[in-house]
Amino acid sequence: MNFRRQRQEEASVNLTPLIDVVFLLLIFFMVSTTFTRETQLKLDLPEAASGEQVDLREEKQIEMTISANGDIAINDKALIAPSFTTLKLALKRESAGDLALPLIITADAQTPHQSVIMAMDAAGQLGFTRLRLTTTQLEAGEDQ
């Protein structure tokens, strides 16, 4: 007797359903994720009746933002711990040794005075000579 051997079919895994499921999960996570900028601080600027309005924005400058609760961001990069030494290191890194760059301090109207003084002191110790404080223009007729 001569028996013929049966051909064995190759065992394979169909990847098409797996790819479909992964694609649907990817779409779900992309749609359900919210993107927020956590480096932006909400500010309510103080008002001033005097001062110069600066319209020209220089190409290279350092912008320091101080929120009402004392959080500090330099060029839209928030400092993890707003201490004096951290602030000095961040200013030194952002300036890359160029102390002639203008340093613009934008502080909320409710910011503790100590936070603004600490920022100015750190800039002074590093040797920054061009320092600006931002305010909003006091409306005509308002006296405080």
C-alpha positions as CSV (number, residue, x, y, z in Angstrom):
1,M,0.0,0.0,0.0
2,N,1.2,3.3,-0.9
3,F,-0.2,6.1,1.2
4,R,0.2,9.6,0.1
5,R,1.3,12.1,2.6
6,Q,-1.0,15.0,3.1
7,R,0.4,18.4,2.8
8,Q,0.4,20.3,6.1
9,E,-0.9,23.8,5.9
10,E,1.3,26.5,7.2
11,A,0.1,27.9,10.5
12,S,0.0,31.7,10.3
13,V,-1.4,34.6,12.3
14,N,-3.5,37.1,10.5
15,L,-2.3,40.6,11.6
16,T,-5.0,42.6,9.9
17,P,-7.4,42.7,12.9
18,L,-4.6,43.5,15.2
19,I,-3.5,46.5,13.1
20,D,-7.2,47.7,13.0
21,V,-7.5,47.6,16.8
22,V,-4.2,49.4,17.3
23,F,-5.2,52.1,14.8
24,L,-8.6,52.6,16.5
25,L,-6.8,52.9,19.9
26,L,-4.5,55.5,18.4
27,I,-7.4,57.5,17.1
28,F,-9.2,57.3,20.4
29,F,-6.2,58.6,22.4
30,M,-5.5,61.4,19.9
31,V,-9.1,62.6,20.1
32,S,-9.5,62.3,23.9
33,T,-6.2,64.0,24.8
34,T,-6.2,67.7,25.7
35,F,-3.2,69.7,25.0
36,T,-2.5,72.6,27.3
37,R,0.4,74.9,27.7
38,E,1.4,74.8,31.3
39,T,4.2,77.3,31.0
40,Q,1.9,80.2,30.5
41,L,1.1,82.1,33.6
42,K,-2.1,84.2,34.0
43,L,-1.2,87.8,34.7
44,D,-3.1,90.9,35.6
45,L,-0.5,93.7,35.1
46,P,-0.2,96.6,37.4
47,E,-1.2,100.0,36.1
48,A,1.0,103.1,35.8
49,A,0.3,106.7,34.6
50,S,3.9,107.5,33.7
51,G,6.6,105.7,31.8
52,E,7.6,105.1,28.3
53,Q,5.8,102.8,25.9
54,V,8.2,100.5,24.0
55,D,6.8,99.4,20.7
56,L,10.0,97.9,19.2
57,R,10.5,94.3,20.2
58,E,14.2,93.5,20.0
59,E,15.2,90.3,18.3
60,K,17.0,88.8,21.3
61,Q,15.7,89.5,24.9
62,I,15.0,87.6,28.0
63,E,11.4,87.7,29.3
64,M,10.7,86.8,33.0
65,T,7.1,86.3,34.0
66,I,6.1,86.2,37.7
67,S,2.6,85.0,38.5
68,A,0.4,86.2,41.4
69,N,1.5,83.2,43.6
70,G,5.2,83.7,42.9
71,D,5.7,81.1,40.1
72,I,8.5,82.3,37.7
73,A,8.9,81.5,34.0
74,I,11.9,82.6,31.9
75,N,11.2,82.8,28.1
76,D,8.0,80.7,28.6
77,K,9.9,78.0,30.5
78,A,8.6,77.6,34.0
79,L,11.1,77.1,36.9
80,I,10.4,74.1,39.0
81,A,11.5,75.7,42.2
82,P,11.5,79.6,42.1
83,S,14.4,80.0,44.5
84,F,17.2,82.6,44.2
85,T,19.9,80.1,43.1
86,T,17.6,78.4,40.5
87,L,16.6,81.8,39.2
88,K,20.3,82.9,38.8
89,L,21.2,79.6,37.0
90,A,18.2,79.9,34.6
91,L,19.1,83.6,33.8
92,K,22.7,82.6,33.2
93,R,21.7,79.7,30.9
94,E,19.2,81.8,28.9
95,S,21.6,84.8,28.5
96,A,24.5,82.5,27.4
97,G,26.8,85.0,28.9
98,D,25.4,88.1,27.0
99,L,24.6,90.5,29.8
100,A,23.8,93.3,27.4
101,L,20.5,91.6,26.5
102,P,17.4,93.4,27.8
103,L,15.7,91.6,30.7
104,I,11.9,92.3,30.8
105,I,10.2,91.5,34.1
106,T,6.4,91.0,33.8
107,A,4.8,90.6,37.2
108,D,1.2,90.2,38.1
109,A,-0.3,93.1,40.1
110,Q,-0.9,90.8,43.1
111,T,2.7,89.3,43.0
112,P,4.4,89.4,46.4
113,H,6.9,92.3,46.4
114,Q,9.6,89.8,47.5
115,S,9.4,87.8,44.3
116,V,10.0,90.9,42.1
117,I,12.9,92.1,44.3
118,M,14.4,88.6,44.2
119,A,14.2,88.7,40.4
120,M,15.8,92.1,40.2
121,D,18.5,91.2,42.7
122,A,19.4,88.0,40.8
123,A,19.7,90.1,37.6
124,G,21.8,92.7,39.3
125,Q,24.2,90.1,40.8
126,L,24.7,88.5,37.4
127,G,25.4,92.0,35.9
128,F,22.4,92.7,33.7
129,T,22.2,96.4,32.9
130,R,19.1,96.7,30.8
131,L,16.1,95.9,33.0
132,R,12.4,96.8,32.2
133,L,9.2,96.3,34.2
134,T,6.0,96.0,32.2
135,T,2.8,97.7,33.2
136,T,-0.5,98.6,31.6
137,Q,-1.4,102.2,30.9
138,L,-3.6,103.8,33.6
139,E,-6.9,104.9,32.0
140,A,-7.5,108.6,31.8
141,G,-9.6,109.9,34.7
142,E,-8.6,107.2,37.1
143,D,-6.8,108.4,40.2
144,Q,-5.5,106.1,42.9
